[in-house]
């Protein structure tokens, strides 16, 4: 038997279909973000393009100054970081009518929370990869070959060190897993 037409579809009845999941997914998404909460967010609402140009000014160094001597001027050519806007993620589940009618309400709650978690995990993973690229690493690897760590800000991170001996200045930050907290 042929499908009868015209039928009421999700397109023709769109105004009667509420968007109740989106707020719950956004809440779960924001709750699960880790790294994304630590980076600066810039609003591009209403703007178009496929590359974001972010100024990356040269980080200067302090110079010693003696009395009656000229100051040391810093004149660096500033650079930028280019971030390609080339990713789009989605989370979709098709719940058959019979399942919706028979399942507990917790099914929808689980999928809503899982959608937020899944999207947040993907965003954080992408941000980690961007960080690796900016610090001399390779996308898809765990290496930060040009990153700095530690209290002095000049110790190069050694990804091959599996103890703090390869990343010694990290102990100067005030915390070491091998020492107890002061006063204990």
C-alpha positions as CSV (number, residue, x, y, z in Angstrom):
1,X,0.0,0.0,0.0
2,X,1.4,3.4,-0.9
3,X,2.0,6.0,1.8
4,X,-1.0,8.4,1.8
5,X,-0.4,12.0,1.1
6,X,-0.7,14.7,2.2
7,X,0.4,13.6,5.7
8,X,1.1,15.7,8.8
9,X,4.8,15.5,9.1
10,X,7.4,16.9,11.6
11,X,7.9,19.7,9.1
12,X,4.3,20.7,8.7
13,X,3.6,20.4,12.5
14,X,6.9,21.9,13.5
15,X,5.2,24.7,15.5
16,X,3.5,22.1,17.7
17,X,6.7,20.2,18.6
18,X,8.4,21.7,21.7
19,X,12.1,22.1,22.0
20,X,12.3,20.9,25.6
21,X,15.5,18.9,25.4
22,X,17.8,21.7,24.4
23,X,17.9,23.6,27.7
24,X,18.6,20.4,29.6
25,X,21.3,19.4,27.1
26,X,22.9,22.8,27.4
27,X,22.9,22.5,31.2
28,X,24.5,19.1,31.1
29,X,27.0,20.3,28.5
30,X,28.1,23.3,30.6
31,X,28.2,21.1,33.8
32,X,30.6,18.7,32.1
33,X,33.0,21.2,30.5
34,X,36.5,21.2,32.0
35,X,39.1,22.8,29.8
36,X,36.6,25.0,28.0
37,X,35.9,26.8,31.3
38,X,39.5,27.7,31.6
39,X,40.0,29.4,28.2
40,X,38.9,32.9,27.1
41,X,35.7,32.8,25.1
42,X,35.1,35.4,22.4
43,X,31.6,36.1,21.1
44,X,31.3,35.9,17.4
45,X,27.5,35.9,17.3
46,X,26.2,37.2,14.0
47,X,29.7,37.1,12.4
48,X,30.8,34.8,9.6
49,X,34.1,33.3,8.5
50,X,36.1,30.1,8.8
51,X,39.3,31.4,10.6
52,X,39.7,33.2,13.9
53,X,42.8,35.4,14.1
54,X,43.8,35.7,17.8
55,X,46.6,38.2,18.7
56,X,49.5,36.4,20.4
57,X,51.7,39.2,21.8
58,X,55.3,38.5,22.6
59,X,55.9,37.9,26.3
60,X,58.7,40.2,27.4
61,X,61.2,39.7,30.1
62,X,62.1,42.0,33.0
63,X,65.5,43.7,32.7
64,X,67.7,44.9,35.6
65,X,68.0,48.7,35.8
66,X,70.8,50.5,37.5
67,X,70.7,54.2,38.5
68,X,71.5,56.7,35.8
69,X,71.3,54.1,33.0
70,X,68.9,53.8,30.1
71,X,66.0,51.4,30.3
72,X,66.0,48.3,28.1
73,X,63.2,48.6,25.5
74,X,61.3,45.7,24.2
75,X,60.4,45.9,20.5
76,X,59.0,42.7,19.3
77,X,57.0,41.9,16.2
78,X,53.7,40.5,17.4
79,X,52.2,37.4,16.0
80,X,48.8,35.7,15.9
81,X,47.3,32.3,16.3
82,X,44.9,31.2,13.6
83,X,42.1,28.8,14.6
84,X,40.2,27.2,11.8
85,X,36.5,26.9,12.4
86,X,36.1,23.5,10.7
87,X,34.2,21.3,13.2
88,X,30.6,20.7,13.9
89,X,29.3,18.0,16.3
90,X,25.9,16.7,17.0
91,X,24.2,14.0,19.1
92,X,21.2,12.2,17.8
93,X,19.0,9.4,19.0
94,X,15.9,8.1,17.3
95,X,13.4,6.9,19.9
96,X,10.6,4.9,18.4
97,X,7.1,5.8,19.5
98,X,6.6,2.5,21.2
99,X,9.7,3.0,23.2
100,X,8.6,6.4,24.3
101,X,5.3,5.1,25.3
102,X,6.7,2.1,27.3
103,X,10.0,3.4,28.7
104,X,10.5,5.1,32.0
105,X,11.0,8.9,32.1
106,X,14.6,8.2,33.1
107,X,15.4,7.1,29.5
108,X,14.9,10.7,28.3
109,X,16.9,12.0,31.3
110,X,19.8,9.6,30.6
111,X,20.0,10.5,26.9
112,X,19.8,14.2,27.7
113,X,22.6,14.0,30.2
114,X,24.6,11.8,27.9
115,X,24.2,14.3,25.0
116,X,25.6,17.1,27.2
117,X,28.4,15.0,28.5
118,X,29.3,13.7,25.0
119,X,29.4,17.2,23.4
120,X,31.4,18.7,26.4
121,X,33.9,15.8,26.2
122,X,34.4,16.4,22.5
123,X,34.9,20.2,22.9
124,X,37.4,19.6,25.7
125,X,39.2,17.0,23.6
126,X,39.5,19.5,20.7
127,X,40.8,22.2,23.0
128,X,43.5,19.8,24.4
129,X,44.5,19.1,20.8
130,X,44.7,22.8,20.0
131,X,46.9,23.4,23.1
132,X,49.2,20.6,21.9
133,X,49.5,22.3,18.5
134,X,50.2,25.7,19.9
135,X,52.9,24.3,22.2
136,X,54.9,22.5,19.6
137,X,53.1,19.2,19.8
138,X,51.5,17.2,17.2
139,X,47.7,16.9,16.8
140,X,46.6,13.5,18.1
141,X,49.7,12.9,20.2
142,X,50.2,13.4,23.9
143,X,53.4,15.5,23.3
144,X,53.9,19.1,24.3
145,X,57.4,19.4,22.9
146,X,57.8,23.2,23.2
147,X,55.7,23.8,26.4
148,X,57.1,25.2,29.6
149,X,56.2,24.0,33.1
150,X,57.2,24.8,36.6
151,X,57.8,27.6,39.0
152,X,60.4,29.4,36.9
153,X,58.4,29.3,33.6
154,X,61.4,28.3,31.6
155,X,61.7,24.6,32.2
156,X,60.9,22.8,29.0
157,X,58.3,20.0,29.5
158,X,59.8,16.6,29.0
159,X,57.1,14.2,27.8
160,X,59.5,11.2,28.2
161,X,59.9,11.8,31.9
162,X,57.8,9.5,33.9
163,X,58.9,11.0,37.2
164,X,59.4,14.6,38.4
165,X,63.1,14.3,37.8
166,X,62.7,15.1,34.1
167,X,60.4,18.1,35.0
168,X,62.3,19.2,38.1
169,X,61.1,22.8,38.4
170,X,57.5,21.6,38.7
171,X,58.4,20.9,42.4
172,X,59.0,24.6,42.9
173,X,55.3,25.4,42.4
174,X,54.5,24.7,46.0
175,X,53.0,21.2,45.5
176,X,54.6,17.9,45.0
177,X,52.7,14.6,45.3
178,X,55.8,13.2,47.2
179,X,55.6,15.8,50.1
180,X,53.0,16.4,52.7
181,X,51.3,19.7,53.0
182,X,52.9,22.2,55.5
183,X,51.9,21.7,59.1
184,X,51.1,18.0,58.8
